[in-house]
Amino acid sequence: MGRNNDETNAHDARKVLDEALAVCRSGEQSALVNVLIGKTDFREGSISV
C-alpha cells in the first residue's frame, strides 16, 4: 500500500498514520512511513566532511 500526502490532502495525514499503526499492531505486516517535512536552507554554507 502506498500513499502520497502533500499540501492538497494534508488533512488526511493523521488518518494515514493511524492506519499504518493499526496494520502494525494487528501483526499483518510492518509499515514504513517516509516523511518529507520540507526544504530548508538549514545546512546552507556548511562544510561537508
Secondary structure, DSSP 8 states (H G I E B T S, - for coil): ------TTSGGGHHHHHHHHHHHHHHTS-------------TTTT----
